[in-house]
Amino acid sequence: MAPAQGWTACDCTWPFPRPRLPLLLLLPPLAALLPAHSARDVRGKSIYFVTVDRFARTDGNDTECEGDFWCGGKIRGVTEHLEYIQAMGFEGVWITPVIGQRDKEPVPPGVSMGYHAWYWDKIDEHFGTEDDLKNLSRELHRRGMVFVYDIVMNHVGPINSSSDVHEVQPFNETFHYHTRNISALPDPCTKSFCEDHNDTCTERYCREARFDEYAGTPPGSWVMSPLQGGMGPCGFSCTKEGCEYPHTASMCENYDCKPGVPGGCEYKGDNAAGPAELLRCGVGDWVCPGYEHFDHTYVTDGWDINLGDLNHSHPFVRKYLKDWAKRMADTYDIDMFRLDTAYWVDKDFLQELQAEVPIPIIAEVNPTPNMTFHSSYQSDPTMGRVVDGLLNFPIMFVATAAFCPSLGKFNFYPFANLNLTRLGGDMREQLQSGLYKDELMLGNFVDNHDYARIGSVCGSDRSRVFNALAWVMLYKGIPIIYEGTEQDMDFPGGGFNGEDRTSLWQYKWRRSTDTFKFLAELNKIRNRTNISLADAEVAHFEETQLVFSRGGPYGVWVFLNNFPNTTEQVEYNFVPPTPPMGQRWVSALSGLAATFSGGRHVVRHSRPEVLVLETAPRETSIKFLALAAAAGFVLGCAGMALVCLGRASSARSSTAYTELQDTRRGGTP
């Protein structure tokens, strides 16, 4: 098919005239009655995610930086660029932790992300000061934006000995940490040893000597101790029985995947640890054989590699963490906590934490597509409410694979590769199953600082990236966009080989990119149509297309596909309901009237399409009146056949003319 008028062959500009919203959007009664959220309500608000060390320096240095160590970003740098974030329409900012990190040599990898807490009552000087954090919060609220702050309740920084423990403030005793399986180690304080070293053989010495062997991995290494659990007997997130360290989690894999090959994963068949619906068998994957024997303390009491795992059953640890969280929320006027590594923490502690802190918590529960397991951290069938919100990992894993060919970089769901059927089905299940007590507190995303960027996963195909981003921004929940997405990181000429933690400042916070403008348009649509708190319904899905609505049948309709970038005709096998008299469906992104033919919505591009109602032009209104007049003439024709037939013929001619005029403008269904 020939390219649509206004489209360019270059994959660098929006295909329409400058996107604009219609001057008047007529909303359905349901959407008009939706409650507006208060200035500090986080439900349904769009969030921009910032890693403080990589977002903005304050010394003028704009040299690119990446890797596991300090790059120089500051809290004050975030504050200075809030106008940039707000120009995209985002309603809040989530920042990574900024409390005191381990400062001794060797500096552990990953410390710059802030998740290796060492000094709990300090703001790390690498990030800034307490006043800097207060000023950030104050400025966000002055702008009407919300402040989301990242916390870790599961662990501290790398612990390799009892001397490391003594440096951590306030968790400076070895009994503040889980020591699962430590009894398997020989007792250093044998009877003969204590007889020979009477002054040395104290309770503390014996406890710490055993702990030193338990945690005795080389300083700065990421080697897992064989006894610490590491979340499974075979290693990271692996639940298979019958394996012994140093066997790896590969024993739990169900697929052989070849990096760099689109769809390059092959099911292992009889040699697989579990069914083909899972990439691997891990925590929460109850369908895997032998899972019923899995000891969940591998998760809650096991260490994440060498990160000291806090013992929440200890009264001091339990009380301090809850008091600390309440103090942080109050001191820095935080609106929501994002809770790292939540499923590694006992649910009863999480429940107490949420009950006592004055703000909602959105938790990272990320090991499985099992919605029953995942949703139980929001509302447990026996415990009731646990935490208010969850990052939507079960849908995120499927969505990223469904929109993008993965290229071996993101093979969580090889069976969903470029297949929107699974995504549509999972969305419908999430919305209709009743498992989740509040879908508006589910954080939707397609990438972050732990996974490959969406530009890299999609092989730099802008159409697929835009479809994925439209899903994030318009599906029910809290849309979360990772810093740098708007700068086309990982597109040719604009990225750094799939690096998910590259600095942003070398891009100079440009506002000229298509993705920056696209995100701004999506936020405008969300705000002008008042869909932030609206219900969602999945209307249609198949391998290459997905259609859902927000705010009812006369609200907003979202049409998505996973085709590569094209100017060829794309036909969606679904149309929204016939609009009320005097209205028509138009694209909220282009302002052009929607085209429908044979029960299909037809477009001339593979970018996402968002339809809203608009007052129809005068000619379209005349069309309806003419049809009504024609019907009236026909009914009144009894006894006046010749006269009325003439009048009806005249009315039909008028109708045909207005239909021709309307067709030239894009038509109505």
N, C-alpha and C positions, 0 to 999 in steps of 0.2 A: 504494500500500500504506500501511496505517496505520503511524505511527512505532512503533518498538520500545519496550517499556516501559522507562523509565529514561532515554530520550533526551529532550533538550530542544530546542525550536526555536531557541534562542539558539546562535549559532556561537562560544561563548566558554567552554563547559565540556565536559569529557570526557563522552561519552554514557552511560557505565556508572557503577555505584557506584564508589567510589574504587578505581582500578586496583590490583590486588595480584597477586603471583605465588602459585600454589598452594603449600601448605605443603610438599608433597613432590613433586619432579620426578624421575620415574624416567627416567634417561638410558640410551641404548643402550650396549652394551659398547664400541663404537668411541669414542664421546664420552668415556666414563669413562676410557679409556686414553690420551687425548690428553695430551701433556706440558704441564705448567704452565710459563709463561715465568718466567724469573728476574726479580728486581726491576728490572734495568736493560735487559732485552730489550725492544726497541721493536716487534718484529713483531706485528701484529695488535692493538696497543693503541689505544684511543680517545684522540684528541688534540683539545685545545681550542686554537684558533689566536687569538693575541693580537697586535694592533698596539699597541706600547707607548705611543705618543703619544696613543692614543685610548681606552685601557682604564680607567685610574684615576689621577686626580690625588692629591696628598697634602696639598694646602693647603685642602681643604674647599670649593673652588669647584666647583659642579656645573652651571655654565652650559654649554649645548649648544655644541659646536664642530665644525666641518667644514671642508673645503677642503684646499688644498695646503700650508698652512704650519703652524707649531707650534701645538699645542693644550695642551700642558702635562702629558701623561701621563708617569708615572715607572716605572722598574723596581721601585722600592719599593712603588708602588701595586699592581703585579701580585702581589708577595709578600704584601701585606696582604689580598688577596682570594683567595688560593688555596683557602681553605675554601669559598668560594662556588663555585669551579670544581669542587672535589672533591665538593661536595654534589650535583652532577649526575652524579657517577660517573666523570668523566673520569680516565684513567690517566696523562696527560701534558699538557704545555703546550709549544706552539711559539710563540716570540716573534720579531718582526721584528728586523733588525740594530740594534745600538746603538753601533757604533763611530763615531768622529769624522766629522761631516759638514762640508761646505763652510760656512764661517761668514762669508764676505765678502758685501757687497752687490753686486748685488741677490741676495737669497736665491732659489735656484732652486726652481721649483714641485716639489712632491713630496718635498722634503728631509726632512720629518718622518717619512716612512715608513722612513728609514734605509738606503736602497739606493744613496745617493750618497757612497760612502766617500771621505774626503779625508785623514783622519789615522788611519792603520791601527792604530797602537799606542795609541790612546786610546779611552776610553769617552766618548761625547758628553755634555757636562754637561747638555744639555737632558733627557737620559734618566736621568742619575744618575752613579754612581761605580763603580769596579771592585769595591769592597766590596759595593755593592748587587747587582751581578750574581752575585757569589759567594754572597751570602746567599740570593738567589732559588734558585740551584742547590741549595744546602744544604737549604733548606726543602722543595723539591720532593722530594728524595731522602728526607728524614725522613718524608715522607708516603707514601713508596712510589711516587712518581710519576716519570716520565721527563722529561728536559729536552731539547727540540729547539730548536736555534738556527739562525737564518737567516744564510747567507753569500752573498757575491757574488764570483765569480772572474772575471767577464767584463769589468767596467768599473769606473770611478771616477765621480765626479760630473761635471757639465757642464764641458767644456773648450772655450773659445773662442779661446785664444791660447797661445803658449808661456809667457807670464807666469803663466797659470793653472796650467800644468804644474809650474812651479817651486814652487808652494805645496803640491802634493800630496806627502805623506810616506808611503812612501819613493819613490814612482814620479815623480820630479821631473825627468826628462829626456824629451825628445820621442821618443827612440828606444825608450822603454818602451811606446809605443803603436803600434797598427797605423796605417799610412798608405797604405791601399790606393788605387792610382791617383794617388798624389801626383806621379808622374813626368809626368802630363799637364799639370801646371802649369808655367809658364815658370820657368826657372832665374833667381832674383833676382841671382845672382852671375855676370853675364856678364863676358867678358874686359875690356870697356871699363869696366864698373863697378868691377871690382877694380883696374884700373890707376889709376882716379881716387880710390879709397878703399882704399888698400893696408892701412891699419891696421884698417879695419872688416871687410874681406873675409876673415874667418876661417871655418873649417869650422862652428863653432857658429853664427855669424851667418847663414851661408847656409842651414844646415839649419833654423834657427828662423824665418827670414824666409819660407821656403817653407811651413813648418808653419802660420804665422800666417794665410796665405792659405787653406790647406787647411781649417783649423778656424774660419775667420773668420765665424761666424754672430754676430748681435748678442747681447751678454751677456744671459742670462736667457731667451733665446728657445728655442723648440722647432722651429726650422727646420732641415731636414736639408741638409747640404752635398751638392751634386750628385755629388761624387766619393767620398764616404765609404761608399757602398754601401747602408747602411740596410737590409741584409738582402735586397736584390733590386733589379734594374735599374729597376723601376717604383715602388719605395718599399717600405713596411713589408710584409714577408712575401709579396712578389709575385715570381713567377719568370718572368713572361712576357717573351719576347724582343721586340726591335724597338720598344721605347719609350724615350724619352729624358726626362730630368728637364726640367721639373718635372711630368711626367705622374704621376698618383697610382696607388695600388693599385686604384683602381676598374677599371682595365683588366684586372684579374684576377678580377673578380666574375663569378659565374655567375647571380646572382639580383638582381632589383630588389626592394628591401624598403621597405615603408612603415611607419615607426615608429608605434606605437600601434595598429596593426591586427592583431588575432589572426590568425596564419597569413598575414600580409600580405606574402608574398614570392612573386614570379613568376619562373620560370626564363626566361632570356634566349634559349633556343633556339640558333639558328645564331650569334647574337651573343655567346654565352657563351664564356668562356675555357676551360671544361672541362666534364666530365659533370655531370648533375643531382644526383649523389650528394654533391657538394661545394658548399658555399656560395661558395667562392672557390678559386683555384689558388694554392697557396703552398708553402712549404718542406715537403718530405716527401710532397707529393701527386704521386706518380710517374705517375698515370694521366692527368695533364694533358698535352696535346700540347706538344711542345717541351721537356718537362722534362729529357729526356736531355741537352740542351745546357746545362742550368743550371750555372753555376759556383758551387760551394758556398762558395767564399771570400767571396762576397757576405755569407754568414751569419757565418762564423768571423772574418773580418777586417774586415767592415763595422761601422760604428758604429751604435748604437741612438740615432737622432737626434743629439744632441750630447754623449752620455756617452762620455768618453774610453775607447776600447776597448784593453784591455791586450794586449800582444804576448807571448803565452806561449812563443814561440820564443826570446825573449831569455833568456839563462841567469840573469840576476839576477831578472827577473820570475818565472820559473818556480820557482826555488828559494825565493824569498821567500814566495810564495803558499803553497807546500806547508809550509814551516816555520811560517808564521803560523797555518795551519789546525791543525797539530799542537799548537802552543802554546795556541791558544784551547781546544781540546778538553781539554787537560791542566789549564790554569789554572782553567777554570770548570766542570770536571767535566761536560762535555756528553755526552749519550747518542747524539745523532744530529744531523747537519747537514742542513738543507734548503738545497739549492743553487739559487739564482736563475739564470735565463737560461742554463741548462746547454747547450742545443743550439746556442748561439752560440759555444761553446768547443770547440776541437779535442778529439776523442775520446781521442787519445793522452795529452793532459794530464789529462783526467778520469780515465782509467785509472790513471795514476801517482798522482794525488791520492788516489783511493780505496784504492790499495794501501798508501799511506804513512800515512794518518790512522788512528787506532786505533778509529774508530767508523764506523757505516754512514752513507751519504749517500743522501738521497732527493731526486731532481733534478727540476727544472721543464723538461720537454720538451713544449711545448704547441702546435706549429703545425698539427697534422694528425690526422685519424682513422686514418691508416695505421698499423696495429699493427706491421707489419714494421719500419717506420722507427722508431717509438716504442720498441719492445722492444729494438732494437739498441743503445740507450744503457744497457740493463741487461746484455745479453749479445749482443755482436757476433759474427756468424757466423765472422769471420776473426780478430778480436782476442780473443775470449772475454769474460770479465767486464769491465765498464766501471765502473758504479756499482751499489750494492746495491739501490737502490729508485728508483721513479719516481712522481711525481704522475700519477694515472690520467686524463689529459686526454681520450684517445679515448673513454672511457666517460662521463666527466663531461659533455662536450658533448651527447652523445645523451640522457643521463639527464635533464638539465635541460629539454630540449625535450620529451621524452616525457611527463613528468609535468605540464608547465605549458604554457599557450597562448602564452607568450612576449610577446605584446603589442608585438612589434617591438623589445623591449629586449634580446633575447638570441637572435638569429637565426643561430646557428652552423649549425644543422641544420634548415632549414625543412621538409625532407621527413620529419623525425622528429617534427614538431609533434603533440603529443598522440597519439603512436603508439608503444606499448611493444613492437611487433614488432621494430623495429631494435635497441632496447636489449637485449631478450632474446637476439637472435641474436648481438650483439656480445659480451655477457657469456659466452655459450656458446663463442664462438670464442676469447676470451681464456683461458678455463679449459681448453680442450681442444686448442688448436693447438700447444702446446709452445713458443710464441715466448718466453714469459716464464719465467725460471728460478726466480722466487719471487713468486707472486701475493700472498703475505702482506706483501710490501714494496711494494705499490702503494697509494698514498694516495688514498682515495675521498672525494669532496666534490661539492657542487652549487653552491657560490659561494665567493668570497673577496674580498679587498680590490681585485682587479683587474676583477671582474665584478659585474653587478647582483645584489643580494641575492635570495635565493630567494623571500622574501615579495613582493618587487616583481615578479619574473618570473612568479609564480603568480597575480598579480592579487589577492593577499590571501586566496586561498581556502585555509582552514586544512587541509582534507582533503588537497588536493594537496600542500601543504607537508609535512604529516606523512608522506604516502607517499614523498615524495622523501627526507626525513630518515631514514625507516626503511630505505630502500635504502642510504643512506650508512652507517648504523650496523651493518647486519646482513650486507652483502655481504662477501665474502672480501677482506681487505686491512686497511689502517690507516684507520679512519674519522676524518675531520677535520671539525670543526664550527667555523665562523667566529664570533668574538665578536659578541654582539648578536642572534644567531639566536634565542636563548632569550628575548629581550625583545620578540619579535615586531616587530622593526624592519621598516618598510615595510608594516605592516598599517595600516588606517585608524585614525587617532588615536594611532598608536604609531611612526610612521616619518617619514623626511625626504626624500620625493620620490625614492626610489630611490638616495639617496646611499650609496655603498658604503664610505665611510670616516668616517662620523659617529661622534662620541664616544659612549661607553657610560654615563658617570657620571651623566647626567641621569636615567637610569632607576633609579638608586640600588640596582642589583644585586638587583632584586626576585626572589623565589623563588616568587611566587604565580601566574605565568603558566602557561597550559596547556602551552606549548612547553617551559618549564623542566622541568615535571613529566614531560612525555613523554620528553624526552631522558634524564632520570634513570631512567625505567622501562626504556628500551631498554638503557641501560648495566647495569641490574640483570639483565636477561634475558641479556645477553652473559656476564656474570660467573657467574650461577647455572647456566647451561647449558654453560659451558666451551666456547663455540664460537669463541673468539678465534683459535685456531690450526686450527680444523676446516676440512675440505674443503667445497667448495660444488658444487652441481649445479643447473643451470637445468632445471626440469621442464616448464614450460608457459608460453607467451606468445602473446598476440594483441594486437590494437590497444588494447584497454582494460584488460588485466590481465596480470600477471606473477607467476609462482610459482617460488620456488627454495628449496632446503634447505641447511642447514649441519649437518655431523656425521652424514650418512647418512640412510637412510629413516626411522629412528626417532629422529632428532635434533630439529632445529628447522625448522619450515616457515613460510615468509614469503609472505603473500598481499598483493599490491599492486595498485592500480588508479589510473587517472587521471581518475575521475569528479569532477565538482564536488561540493562538500559536499552530502550528502543523507542523509535518514533512510529512503529507500526501500530495498527489498530489493535486494541485490547478490548475484549468483550467480557464483562462480568455477567454470570448467569443468574442475576438477581436484579430486581428493581424495587425501589422503595414504594410505599403506597401512593395512590393518586393524591395529589395535593388538594387541599380545600379550594373552593372557588376563589379566584382572584390571586392565587399564589402559584409558584413554580419552584422546582428544585434547581439550585445553582451550585456551582463549585465555590466553596468558601476560600479556596486557594487562588483561583483565577478570576472569579466573578462571572464566568461564562455560564450560560444555561446548560443544564445537563441534557444529554442526548440518550433517548431510549428507543430501542428497535427490537421488535419480536420478543419481548420479555427480557431484554438484556440492556445493561447500561454500557454504552460504547464510549470509549475515549481513544485519543490518538497518542498515547504515551504510556509508559509503564511506571510513572511516578504514582504515589498514593493519591486518592481522590477523596474529598470530604464534601458531602452534600448537605446544604441547609435550605430552609424555605425563605423565599423572598417574594415581595409583592410583584405580581406579574405586570408586564407593560400594558398600556391601555389597549393595544390591539388584541392581546390575549384575553382581556376581560370582555371585549366586544365579541370575541369568539363564543364565549359561554352564553352571553345574552342572545346572540344570533341563533345558537342552537335551541335555546329555550323558546325563542320566538317561532322558529320553524316548527317545533313540536306543538306549540299552541295553535298555529295555523292549521296543521294537519287535523287536529282534534275538532276544529270548528268547521271542517269542510262539508259536513253532511248538508245536503240541500243546496250547497253553493259551490259545486265541484269545479266549474270552469274558473270562477273568480278566485277561489282559494288555491287552486293549483298554480295559477299565475303568481299569486303572492308567495306560495311555498317555494316556487322556482327562484323567485327573487331572493328569498331568504337564504336558500342553499348557495346561490352565487356569492352572497356576502360572506357566508361561512367559508366557502372554498378560498376566497381571497385572504381572509384573516388567517386560515390555516397555512397558506403559502407564505405569508409574511412571517408567521410564527416559526415555520420551519427554517427560514433563513436566519432566525435569531437563536436557534438551538432546540426549539420544540418543547412541548410538555408531554408527559406520559398520558 
